[in-house]
Amino acid sequence: MRLKSSFSQIHLECGTDEAGRGCLAGPVTAAAVILPKGFKNSTINDSKLLSEKKRNLLRPIIENEAISYSFSHVYPSQIDSINILNASILAMHKSIEQLKIPPEFIIVDGNRFKPFNTIPFQTIIKGDRKYLSISAASILAKTYRDDYMEEIHKEFPMYNWKKNKGYPTKEHRNAIREFGITKYHRKSFRLLPEQYHLDL
């Protein structure tokens, strides 16, 4: 199915999406993208449907073609403080705020968002599979978050974040059992099924 280039006839429409909501470690990362009117690319899709190689090939294309783009991390301490939903929305807000040109309309993947300034918005379930700007944002959010996880992997290689990116894989949870948690883990999350045994 071909993705749509825009939700409305407004020229400066921003798509936004996040990556890393379900992870046990690392930030939640969001991106915001304003694409030119009439932009087309048959390869761009929801980042989860693309290989790592395709995502990395698409990132510079999106960045070169976009009118404006931005990404933002919200880190574990703040996730633990305000919860993952609010942290995800905050990351999207920060990304939109950092755009060089303020959008006139915002389209958001999912069904939860909070108003950003006075800019009208629309939430769209599975929007990352329907609209190019949201798909582009999902690709930027995913690739920039992956870059971050590969960097902190060097500090704590025993968790293999280079591979699992902080998601709750069996390997990641076994490493938590063996080595405990780090400053990059989300303490408010259920890190292990037997959470009540874990010394936080």
PyMOL commands that set and color helices and strands:
alter all, ss='L'
color gray80, all
select helices_A, chain A and resi 47-49+52-65+76-82+84-97+127-129+132-153+157-159+161-164+170-179+195-197
alter helices_A, ss='H'
color red, helices_A
select strands_A, chain A and resi 13-19+28-34+68-74+105-109+121-124
alter strands_A, ss='S'
color yellow, strands_A
deselect
rebuild
show_as cartoon
